[in-house]
Every structure is written in structure tokens, then in C-alpha cells.
Amino acid sequence: MNGFEQTMGAGPLLGIAAGAIALILVLIIYFRIHAFITLILVSLLTALAAGIPGSQIISTLTTAFGSTLGGVALLVALGAMLGRLLEVSGGAQALADGLIARFGDKRAPLALGIASLIFGFPIFFDAGLVVMLPIVFTVARRLGGGLLRYGIPVATAFSVMHVFVPPHPGPVAASELLGADAGLLILVGLLVAIPTWIVAGQLFGLWIGKRIVLPVPDILSGGPQVEDRTDPPSPATVVGLLLLPLALIFLNTGLDFARAQGWVNADAEWFGIARAVGSTPVALLVAVLVASYVIGVRRGRSANEVESSLDSALGPVCSIILITGAGGMFGGVLRASGIGDALASALDGVGLPVFVAGFVIATALRVAQGSATVALITAAGLVQPAIAASGYEGVQLAAIVLSLAAGSVMLSHVNDSGFWLVGRFFQMDVKTTFKTWTVMQTLVGLMGFALSGLIFFLA
């Protein structure tokens, strides 16, 4: 923000952050005030308490809200449209039946999780989750046992790939800052990501799914489920439609990776056009247009029927979009107020070993401001001088990057837009989201830190 310099110390700022989080929980859980209203109100109060100038408060709120919506609204809306087309055509049911026939009822969560690990290599967490949810919901309806049994393995798979494995932005940026080899980081990242998914996704998902049995929501279906169609598209057609946006997004992330390695000229016109085509909103738009024809018009549905199906997908996800944006607003206020910087500075001089210090700083930044990517990149910048002085290289340097990544995913809570995205898609209240999503993310962080530490000391 122009002209604003925080003068409060770390203690008062951390007290403001803790009070703001507690107020959010009290208003939502005990007073039952809508999460959207609560987040806006507490964001405003936090900005005032942290000393952000009155002339800059509204711009701070709207900028953070808008930047979050810019990454979420198009994605969620287009993903919901694609999901609705798959549902009404019978395609989601056909693919679910195919998965169950191939892997069996008991291994359905494993099959969904493995598919998500593969899909999660090129695409971001939220994009992959939205694309996979129609299949998750359909399998959960077909087999029973509650949503979490199937949803947690899928959400965890996308999460571990996003936080630990290039070409995702957090690990790529951290590797560039610290000088780690990106190719080696992919290999070491997979060694951390896959066992972490087995524990935090598969095992925890089955365990928590038995204790908290959630009904399968209709939120991506535009209302009650349609009757089973007698002429559903083949599972291969559905897989092709799911792979289409993933292939386009992979083009984009591949180009980013090539740019980071210096293989292509980032100023070339073709590079900019290719990146635009491979951006997540454009990739999903292309998928919706193709699906509208392939499993819509070509299979005998009128243009009016297809349009009606697409329109019915938007209403149920509006609340998700707005609450996620408000969660991003709260995190943006915490960043703008300097709370995250104050906490990081306080921890930077504690004197811990650099491997442990990086994890602790990244965890503190994650708790303070919500964004895993921001926490990872900021923590990497803070420990960069110490790492350069220590002379780490190769596998050890990759393990340090992964320890920072592990810290950046710890203890997700109400200032994390992902907390609201998953909680609202799964239609969980705040308490249940803490018991499921927050615990899962913390397991990912702890497992990632333990495994990266093992690799670091064995290298």
C-alpha cells in the first residue's frame, strides 16, 4: 500500500490476528452469522485495529477480494458447468461405473486418489479438485459410506502435488530463489508427495470417513439428481473431456518450466498466446464448449437444454465463490497489515538450524496470512542468505525446499481461501472443516517435513 508503514511490534500484531480469528469462529459457530458477512466484517475491523489508514482500508479489502475472485470465480463457475454436463448426460455415472468395475468397491477411494495424483502433476489444486468432484460425488452416491471416504484422498492428492512438485509455482519459485535443480526437485518431491498422500489422504481419509459420514451434496448438479440416462457417453469419452483442460493447462505449466530453465524466449508473441490458451480459465472454457457439443448437442439434446443445464450449475456455486473471495480478503488484510512479516522477522533471529528454521518460518507465515504459495516463497527469501552461506547443494538443497513447502501447508484455517473452498463444496460447517481439511493439511505438512528431513540427513 502506498505510504503505509507498520509501526506496531510483532506482539500487538499477533494479538490482533489471534483476536480476529477467534472473532470469526465465534460469529460463525455460536452466533450463526453467515460466513460471507462475518469475513467482511472481521476484515474491516482487523484493518482498523492494525492501523491501516482509513483512506486505504476499502481499497485493501476490495483488492484482496478481487484478486482472490480473479483466480477462483471463473474456475469454479466453468468447472461447475462442466460437472453439470457430465452429470446430466450420465457421463459421470458411466466413468464411476467403469472405475468401480475395474478396481472394485473397496478400492474406489484408492483409484480416485491415484487418478488425482496423475491429474495433479500439471494443474493447480483448485482446478483439479473442481474437475474431479463430479466423479467423486457420483462414486460416493453409488457406493455409500459418506463423502469424506472418497473426497479426502482426492483433495489430498491435488494438495501434495501442488505444494511439493514442480512445475507448480510455489516449489518452482523457491527452487529458483535457493538455486535448487528443478529436475532433481521433481524426483525428490515425488518421493515426499506419494508417501505423504498415502498417510494423509488414503489412510486418514478412510479413518475420518468412518467417523464423520457426510451426505453427498447436489451442489455441482444444479439441484436434485437427474434420472439415469439409457444412453450415457462412454467412460473413454468422459476421460477425454477431463483430460482436455488438463492437457491445455499442462501446456501452460510446461511453458513456465521451460521459461524458468531458459529454453524459450518469454517475450516472443507465440509464447504469450500459448500461455493464454493454456491458462486455467481458457482451458476450462474450451472443455465446456467441447462438452456442450460432444455430450450435449451431438447426443440429441437441444441447444436450449444444454443452455439450461449450464445455467443451473451457476446458482449453487455462487455462495462458494463469494465466501472464498471473502476468505482471500481476510488473508489479504493480514498481509497488508504486516502481521506475516512481523512474525517472520521475530522467528528469523531465533537461531534454529536452517532446515528447521525454514519449516518453522513457513508454518508461521502460513498461519499468519493463509496463502501456501506466499508462505513458501517468502520463507525461501528469508532463509536464502543462510542457505547460500552453508553451501548446500543437490539433494540436500532440494530437501530444504521441500521442508519449506511442508511448512507452507500447515494448519490451514479461516484465512485460507482453500479452507472455504473445500468446506463449502463438501458442505461442511466450520467445526467439521477443522476436523477434516485442517487436520489433513497439517498431516501433509508434518509428513512432508519428516520425509524431507530424512532425505536431508541421509543425502
N, C-alpha and C positions, 0 to 999 in steps of 0.2 A: 504494500500500500504506500502511496506517495506521502512522504512527510511524517509517517508514524514510526516512532522508535519506542519499543517497550522499555519501561524503566523499572518495572516490578522485578523482584527477585524470584528465584525458582520456587521458593516455599509458597508465597502467596499465589503464584500462577498455578501450581499443582493443586493447591487448596480449591481454587476456582474450578479447575477441571473436575476434581472429585465431587465437589458440590453440584456441578452441572449434571454429571452422570447420575448421581443419586436422585436429583430432582426429576430427571427423565423417567427413571424407574418408578418413582413414587407416583407421578402423574399418570403414567400408563397403567401400572399394575393395580394400584389401590384406588385411584380416583377415576379410572377408566376413561381418561381423556384420549381422544383419537391421537394416534402416533404422529400423524402429519402436523396437527396443530401443536402438539407437545414439542416436537423438534424445532418448529419455527420459533415458538415462544422461548424455549431454553437457549436457542442460538442467539436470539436478541438479548436476553438477559446476560449471557456469557460475554458477549461483545461489550456490553455496558460495563460489566464488572471488571473485565480485563483492561479497560481504559482505551479501547479503540475510539478514536474521535467520532463524535456524533455525526459529522458530515460524511463519514466513510462507512458507517455501520450498514446502511441499506445496500450500498454497492458491494460491500464484503459479503453480505448474505446472498444477494442475487447472483453475484459472480460465482460463488461456490455452488449454489443451487444449479445455475445454468451449466457449469462445466460438468457436473455430475450427470445432469439430464442429457447433455450432448453425447455422452458415452453410453447411456442406458436407454433412453426413450425410444430411439429408432430401433435399437437392438431388440428390446423386449417386445415392441409392437410388431415388428416384422417376424420375429421368432414365434409370437403367438399366432399370427396369421398362418405361418407355415404349419404350425402344430394343429390348428383348426382344420386345414385342408387334409392333413394326414388322418385326422380323426374321423371327419365326416365321410371320407372316401373309403374308410375301412383299412387304409394303409397301415396305420399304427397297430391295429389288431393283427393284420397279416404278418408284420415283422415280429410282433410279440409272440405269435403262434410259432413262427419259424425258429425263434431263439429258444423257446421252451422245448420244441420238438428236438432240437439239436443238442441242447445242454441239459435238459431235464428241469423239473420244477425246483429241486433243491439247489441247483447250480445257477439259477437265473440271476441272482444278485452278482455272482462272480462273472457271468457272461456280460452283463451290463457294465460292470466296472472295468473289465478288460477292454471292451469297446470304447469306453470313455477315455481310458489311458491312451489308446491309439488316436482317437479324435483330438485329445487334449494336447498332443505334441505340437500342432501348428496353431491352434486357436486359443483365444483368451478364455478365462474361466467362465465369465458370464455368458459369452456367446455359445460356448459348448454346452453349458447347462441348459439354456433355453431350447437349443435344438434337440437335446436328448430327452427333455421332460415328457413330451407326448408318449414316447416309448416307455419310459419309466412308469408313468401313470397307468398306461394300458396293461403292462405286465402286472403291476400291483393289483389292479382290479381283477384280472384274470386269476391270479394265484392266491390273493388274500394275504393276510399276515401283517397288514399295515404298510404305510408308505415308506417309513424310515428304513425298513429292511432292504429296500431297493434304491431309495433316494440317497442315503448316506454314502454307499460305495461309489455312486456316480459323482456326487458333488466332491468327494474327497479325491477322486481320480483327476478331475479337472483342476482342483486346487494344487495338488502336489506337482503336476506338470507345469502349471503356471508359475509356481514360486521357485522351483528348483532347476528347471531345464530350459536352456536357450532353445529356440530364438525368442522366448518371452522377454518383455522389456526389462523387468527387474534384474534377473541374472545377467542379461547382456550388458546393461549399463554398469552393473557392479564389476563385471569382468573387465570392462574397458577401463574403469577407474583404477582398478587394482592391478591391471596388467596380466590377468589370468588368460590362458589359452581357451578360446571358446569351444573348440572341438573337444579338448580334454574335459572341459566343464560339462559338456553334454553327457559324456560317458560316466563321469563321476556322479553327475546329477541323477542319472537313471539308477545308479547303484543305491542312491539315497531315496529316490522317489518311490520306487517299486516296493521295497520292504515297508516303507512308511505307509503306503496305501494299504498294504495287506493288514497292518495293525490298526491304523486309524480309520480306514474305510471299510474293509471287509469284516474284520473281527469285531470292531466296535459297532459297525452298522448292524450286524446280526444280533449283537448283545443288546443294544439300545432299542432295536426294533421289537424285541420281545417284551420290553418293559414299558415302552410308550408306543401304543398302537394307534397310529393316526389314520383317519379315513382318507381316501384318495379324493382330492378336490376336483371340481369341474372347471377350474379357473382357466385352463387352456382349451376348454371345449365349448366356450360360448354358452354354457348352460348345461342342462341335463344331457346325458349321453344319447346319441342317435342310435337307432336300431342297427344291428349288424347288417351290412350290405351283402348281397349274394354274389357280387362281382368285384371283390376288392382287388386293388393292384397287387402285383406280386411282391414278395419281400425284396427281390432284387431291384425292382423299380423304386421302392421306398429307400433302400440303401443308397441307390444312385442319387436320389433327391437330397438325402442327408449329406452325401459326400460332395455334392456340387458346391455349396458355400464353403465347405471345409477346404476344398481344393483351391478355390479362389483366395481364401484367407491365407492358405499356405504359400501361395504365390507372393502375397504381400510380406509375410514374415520372412520368407526366403530372400526377398529383395533387401529387406532391412539387414539381414545377416550378411548378405553379400556386400552391402554398403559398409558395414562395420569392419569387414575384412579388407576393404579397399579394392574389391574385384570389379566394381562398376562405378560409373560416374553419376553421382546423385543429382547433378544439375542437368542431366540430359532430359529432354522432353518426354521421351518414351518411358523413362524411369518414373516420372511423375504420373503419367497416365496409367501405367501398370499398377502403381501403388494405389491409385484411386479405385481401379477396378477390383483390386484385392482387399480394399477396406471392408471392415465387417458390415456396415450398413448396406453398401452396394452389393456385397456378396449375398446377403440375405434377401435383398430386393430381387436380385436375379433368380434366386431359388424360389421365391414366392411367385414370380411371373411364370417360371417354367412349370412349377407345380400346378398353378391355376390351369394351365393347358393340359399337362400330361395326365393328372389325376382328376381334372375337372372337365373342361370342355371336350377333350378327346374321348372321355368315357361317358359322354351323353348328358352331362349337366349343362344347363343353360348359363349364359353369361350372368343373368340376374341371380341365379342360385349361387354361383361362385362369389359374386359380389356380396351377397347376403351373408355367406359363410365368413368371408373376410371381415365384414363389418361386425359380426357377432363376436369376433375374437378380441376386439379392442376394449369394450366396456369392462370386462373383468380385470384387465391388467392395468387400468388407469391408476387404481389405488397403489399398486406395486410401484409404478413409475414415480408417482408423486412422493411416496414415503421414502423411496430410495434416494430421490433428489434431496429431500429434507435431511436425510442422514448424511449425505455429502455436504450439505450446508453446515451442519454442526461440526463435522470434521474440518471444513474449511475455516470456520471461525477459530477453532483451536490452533490451526496452523498460523493463521494471520495474527493471532494474539501473542505468538512467540512461546507458547507453552511447550511445544515439542523441542524447540531449540534450547530453552532453559533447562529442560530435563537432560538433554543430551550433553550439554556443557557441564552440568553437575556430575554426570557419570564419567565423563571423559578423563577426569583427573583422579579417579579412584585408585588406579594403579593395578588393575587386574591384568592377567596375561592377555595378550592381544586377541587370541582366539575366543576366550570367554568374554572379554570386554565387548567385542563386536556383537556377539549374541545378545548381551545384556542391553547394549545401547539400542540395537534394532528392536528388541522387545519393548523397551521404554518408549521409543518413538511410535511404535505400532499402537500401544495402549493410549498414548497421548493424543495422536491425531488420526488414527484409523486406517490410513492407506498403507497397504503392504508394500507397494512399489515405492512410495515416497520414503517409507521407513528403511527399506533396503538400500536405496540409492544414497540417502542422507547418511546412514551409518557407514556405508563404504567410504564416503568422502571424509568422515571424521577419523576413521582408523587408517586412512591411506598413508599418512606420514609414518606412522609406527610400523606398518607393514613394509613400506619401502626401506626403512632403516634396518629391519630384521632380515631382509634378503630372502624371504620365502619365494619359492617358485614351484612350477609343476603341479603335482598332485596336492601338495600342502597348500598352495595358493588357491587351488580350486576348492579345497575343503573349507578354507576360510570364507570364501564367497558363499558357500552353502550354509555355513553356520550363521552368517548374516541373514541369509534367506530364511532360515529356520526361525530366527528371532522375529523377522518381519511378519510372520503369520500367527504369532502367539496371541491368545486372549482376545479374540475378536469380540467386540461388544457394540454398544449403541452408536458409536461414532464411525462405524464401518458400514459403508453402503451395502457390502455383501451380506452383512448380518440381516438387514431388512429385506434384501432381495430374496435370499433363501427362505427366511422366516415367512414372508408373505406368499411366496409361491407354494410353500408346503402348508400354508395356512396354520402356522403355529403362533401361539401367543409368545410374549417376551420371555416368560419363565421357561417355556419349553425350548425356545430358540437357544437360550443359555445352556440348557441341559444337553442339547444335541449339537448344534452348529459350533458353539463356543468351545465345548469340550473336544469336539473333533479337531478344530483348528489348533487347539493347544496340544493335542496329541501329535498332530503333524509337526508342530514346532519342536516338541521335546524329542520325538523320534528322529527328526532331521538333525537336531543338534548332537544327539548321541552318536548317530551313524557318521556324521561328518567329523566328529571328534575322533572316532575310531580310525577313520581313514587318515586323518591328520597325523595321529601319533604312530600309525603303522607305516606311513609313507617314508 
